[in-house]
C-alpha cells in the first residue's frame, strides 16, 4: 500500500516538476525525458541483472511495443505541454475519464456487455464532456488526447503482456533515435536550452529519466503485492493531486460551468467504483460457491 500510494502521489506531483524545466519547450523536455528514461531503466535492469526477458521478445511483441511507444510519447508530450501552458486542470480531466474510456474499449473491442450502472457512468461522463465543451468553447482536446492515447496504450501493453520496466526499456529504445534527432536539430538551430541555461537546467532535464523511473518501480512493487481492485482506487490519487495543483498552486480558472462538468465526471467515477466493488464482492461469493464469474480489471498505471 505504501509503495502504491507513493507511486500515485509522485505521478500526481508531476505538474510541479515540468515547469521547472523552462525555458525548455515541450518537445525538448519530451526528447530528454525519453532519452534519460532509457538510461535510468537500463541502470535499474542492470543492477538487478535482469536481461533474460530480451530473449523472449518476438516480432509481435516488438510491434505492439513500438506502437505503444508512439502513443506514450504523444501522451507525455501532450501532458508536458498542458502543464507548462496553464492547462493542468484539463490534463487531470483526461486521467479522471480514463476508466470510462476503458469501459468503451471493452464494449467496442472485447464485445463486453455493460451493466446498468456502467451505462449510467458512461452517460454521465459523456454529459460532462458536453458541458465542458460548452464551457471551453471547444472540445477539451487535451483531456481527450490524454485519455484516448493512454487507453490505447494500455490495450497494447495488455496484448504485449510484458512487465512495466522491461516494456519501458523497449518503448524508450524505439523512440531514442527520434528523440536524439530532435535534440540535435534544436541544438543546431539554436532553440535548445540544454547546456545553455546553467547546470541547474541540465540537471533537471537529465533527472527527468529518474523522475519517470522511480514511481514506475514503486508501482511495480505495489502491483505484485496488493489486489488490482486496491490499485484501481489508488489511481484516482494522481488526477486529484493534479487538479488541486492546477487550482491552488497554478491558480487556473474554474468557473461554475467547469465545476459542473467536473462534478459530473466525479459522480460517474463514484458510480463506477461502487458498482465495481459490489460486482467484485458478488463474483468472489459466487466463486466460493463454485459458480463461474468473469470480469476485466482496470488498467491502473498512469502515463503522465
C-alpha positions in Angstrom: 0.0 0.0 0.0 2.8 2.4 0.9 4.5 1.7 -2.5 1.3 2.2 -4.3 0.4 5.5 -2.6 3.9 6.7 -3.1 3.8 5.9 -6.9 0.5 7.7 -7.4 1.4 10.7 -5.3 4.6 11.1 -7.3 2.7 10.9 -10.5 0.2 13.4 -9.1 3.0 15.9 -8.3 4.4 15.9 -11.8 2.8 19.3 -12.6 5.2 20.8 -10.1 8.2 19.4 -11.9 7.8 20.1 -15.6 7.6 23.9 -15.2 11.0 23.8 -13.5 12.5 22.8 -16.9 11.5 26.1 -18.6 12.6 27.8 -20.8 12.8 24.4 -22.5 9.7 23.8 -24.6 7.6 20.7 -24.5 9.4 19.0 -27.5 12.8 19.4 -25.9 11.6 18.2 -22.5 9.9 15.2 -24.1 13.0 14.3 -26.0 15.2 14.4 -22.9 12.6 12.5 -20.9 12.7 9.7 -23.4 16.5 9.6 -23.6 17.2 9.8 -19.9 14.4 7.4 -19.1 16.1 4.8 -21.2 19.3 5.4 -19.3 17.6 5.2 -16.0 15.7 2.0 -16.7 18.8 0.4 -18.2 20.7 1.1 -15.0 17.8 -0.4 -12.9 17.7 -3.5 -15.0 21.4 -3.9 -15.0 21.5 -3.6 -11.2 19.1 -6.5 -11.0 20.9 -8.3 -13.8 17.5 -8.6 -15.4 18.2 -9.3 -19.1 16.8 -12.7 -19.7 13.5 -11.1 -20.9 15.2 -9.9 -24.1 15.3 -13.5 -25.4 11.5 -13.7 -25.1 10.9 -10.8 -27.4 9.3 -11.7 -30.7 8.1 -9.7 -33.8 4.5 -9.4 -32.5 5.6 -8.1 -29.1 8.1 -5.7 -30.6 5.4 -4.4 -33.0 2.9 -3.9 -30.2 5.5 -2.1 -28.0 6.6 0.1 -31.0 3.1 1.3 -31.4 2.8 1.8 -27.6 6.0 3.9 -27.7 4.4 6.3 -30.2 1.3 6.6 -28.1 3.1 7.1 -24.8 5.2 9.8 -26.5 2.1 11.6 -27.6 0.7 11.2 -24.1 3.8 12.5 -22.4 4.3 15.4 -24.9 0.6 16.5 -24.5 0.8 16.3 -20.7 4.0 18.4 -20.6 2.5 20.9 -23.0 -0.7 21.2 -20.9 1.1 21.7 -17.6 3.5 24.3 -19.0 0.8 26.3 -20.7 -1.6 26.6 -17.7 -3.9 23.7 -18.6 -3.1 21.3 -15.7 -6.8 21.0 -14.7 -7.8 20.0 -18.2 -5.0 17.4 -18.1 -6.3 16.0 -14.9 -9.6 15.5 -16.5 -8.0 13.2 -19.0 -7.0 10.8 -16.2 -10.3 11.2 -14.5 -12.2 10.0 -17.6 -9.7 7.3 -18.5 -11.6 4.5 -16.7 -14.7 5.4 -18.7 -12.6 5.2 -21.9 -11.5 1.7 -20.8 -15.2 0.7 -20.5 -15.9 1.9 -24.0 -13.0 -0.1 -25.3 -14.4 -3.1 -23.5 -17.7 -2.7 -25.4 -16.2 -1.9 -28.9 -13.1 -4.2 -28.9 -14.0 -7.1 -26.5 -17.8 -7.0 -27.1 -18.5 -6.8 -23.4 -22.0 -6.2 -22.2 -22.2 -3.3 -19.7 -24.1 -3.5 -16.5 -26.8 -0.8 -15.9 -24.6 1.3 -13.6 -21.7 1.2 -16.0 -24.1 2.7 -18.7 -25.1 5.3 -16.2 -21.4 6.2 -15.6 -20.7 6.4 -19.3 -23.7 8.6 -19.8 -22.6 10.9 -17.0 -19.1 11.1 -18.5 -20.5 11.9 -21.9 -22.7 14.7 -20.4 -19.6 16.0 -18.6 -17.7 16.3 -21.9 -20.6 18.2 -23.5 -20.8 20.6 -20.5 -17.0 21.2 -20.7 -17.1 21.7 -24.4 -19.7 24.5 -23.9 -17.6 25.9 -21.1 -14.3 25.9 -23.0 -15.9 26.9 -26.3 -14.1 23.9 -27.8 -13.7 20.1 -27.2 -11.5 19.5 -24.2 -9.0 18.2 -26.6 -6.1 17.9 -24.2 -8.1 15.7 -21.8 -9.4 13.6 -24.7 -5.9 13.1 -26.3 -4.5 12.1 -22.9 -7.4 9.7 -22.1 -7.5 8.0 -25.6 -3.8 7.8 -26.1 -3.3 6.2 -22.7 -6.4 4.0 -23.2 -5.0 2.6 -26.4 -1.5 2.4 -24.9 -2.9 0.3 -22.1 -4.6 -2.1 -24.5 -1.3 -2.6 -26.4 0.5 -3.2 -23.2 -2.1 -5.7 -22.2 -1.7 -7.6 -25.5 2.1 -7.4 -25.3 2.0 -8.8 -21.7 5.4 -7.5 -20.5 6.3 -6.1 -17.1 6.4 -2.3 -16.9 10.2 -1.8 -16.5 11.1 -4.1 -19.4 8.3 -2.6 -21.5 9.5 1.0 -20.8 13.0 -0.1 -21.8 11.8 -1.2 -25.2 9.5 1.8 -25.7 12.1 4.3 -24.9 14.7 2.4 -27.1 12.3 2.6 -30.0 11.9 6.4 -29.6 15.5 7.1 -28.6 16.7 7.9 -32.2 13.8 10.3 -32.9 14.3 12.0 -29.5 18.1 12.3 -30.1 17.5 13.6 -33.6 15.1 16.3 -32.3 17.7 17.3 -29.7 20.5 17.6 -32.3 18.2 19.6 -34.6 17.3 22.0 -31.7 20.9 22.4 -30.7 21.8 23.1 -34.4 19.1 25.8 -34.9 19.7 27.4 -31.5 16.3 26.7 -30.0 17.7 24.2 -27.4 18.1 25.2 -23.8 20.2 22.1 -22.7 23.7 23.3 -21.7 22.7 26.9 -22.4 20.9 27.8 -19.2 23.2 26.7 -16.5 24.0 23.5 -14.7 20.6 23.5 -12.9 18.7 23.3 -16.1 20.9 20.4 -17.3 20.5 18.5 -14.0 16.7 18.9 -14.2 16.5 17.7 -17.8 18.7 14.7 -17.0 16.7 13.9 -13.9 13.5 13.6 -16.0 14.6 10.0 -16.6 14.9 9.3 -12.9 11.6 11.1 -12.2 9.9 8.8 -14.7 11.5 5.6 -13.5 11.1 5.9 -9.7 7.3 5.9 -9.5 7.2 3.1 -12.1 9.4 0.9 -9.8 7.2 1.8 -6.8 4.1 0.9 -8.8 5.6 -2.5 -9.8 6.5 -3.2 -6.2 2.9 -2.5 -5.2 1.2 -4.3 -8.1 2.7 -7.6 -7.2 1.6 -7.3 -3.5 -1.9 -5.7 -3.4 -5.1 -6.6 -5.3 -5.8 -4.8 -8.5 -9.1 -3.5 -7.1 -7.0 -1.6 -4.5 -4.7 -0.1 -7.2 -7.9 0.8 -9.1 -8.9 3.0 -6.2 -5.4 4.4 -5.6 -5.2 5.5 -9.3 -7.5 8.5 -8.5 -4.8 10.0 -6.2 -2.9 11.2 -9.3 -5.6 13.2 -11.1 -6.9 14.6 -7.7 -3.4 16.0 -6.9 -3.1 17.3 -10.4 -6.4 19.0 -10.1 -5.5 20.6 -6.8 -2.2 21.8 -8.1 -3.8 23.4 -11.1 -6.4 25.1 -8.9 -4.5 26.2 -5.8 -0.8 26.4 -7.0 -1.1 27.4 -10.6 -4.4 29.3 -9.9 -6.1 28.2 -13.1 -9.6 29.5 -13.7 -12.6 27.4 -12.6 -15.9 29.0 -13.5 -19.2 27.5 -12.3 -19.8 25.7 -15.6 -16.4 24.0 -15.4 -17.2 22.9 -11.9 -20.4 21.4 -13.1 -18.6 19.3 -15.8 -16.0 18.0 -13.3 -18.8 17.2 -10.8 -20.5 15.0 -13.4 -17.2 13.2 -14.0 -16.7 12.6 -10.3 -20.2 11.3 -9.8 -19.6 9.0 -12.8 -16.4 7.7 -11.1 -18.2 7.2 -7.8 -21.0 5.2 -9.6 -18.4 3.2 -11.5 -16.3 2.4 -8.4 -19.2 1.4 -6.2 -20.6 -0.8 -9.0 -17.2 -2.4 -9.4 -16.7 -3.1 -5.7 -20.2 -4.6 -5.4 -19.7 -6.7 -8.5 -16.3 -7.9 -7.3 -17.8 -8.9 -4.0 -20.6 -10.8 -5.7 -18.1 -12.5 -8.0 -16.0 -13.7 -5.1 -19.0 -15.0 -3.3 -20.1 -17.0 -6.5 -16.5 -18.3 -6.9 -16.6 -19.7 -3.3 -19.8 -21.4 -4.2 -18.2 -22.8 -7.4 -20.1 -20.7 -9.9 -18.1 -19.2 -12.8 -17.6 -15.4 -12.8 -15.7 -13.2 -15.2 -14.6 -9.6 -15.1 -12.0 -7.4 -16.6 -9.6 -5.5 -14.3 -8.9 -1.8 -15.0 -5.6 -0.5 -16.3 -4.2 1.4 -13.4 -0.8 2.6 -14.4 -0.8 6.3 -15.4 1.3 7.5 -18.2 2.0 11.0 -17.1 
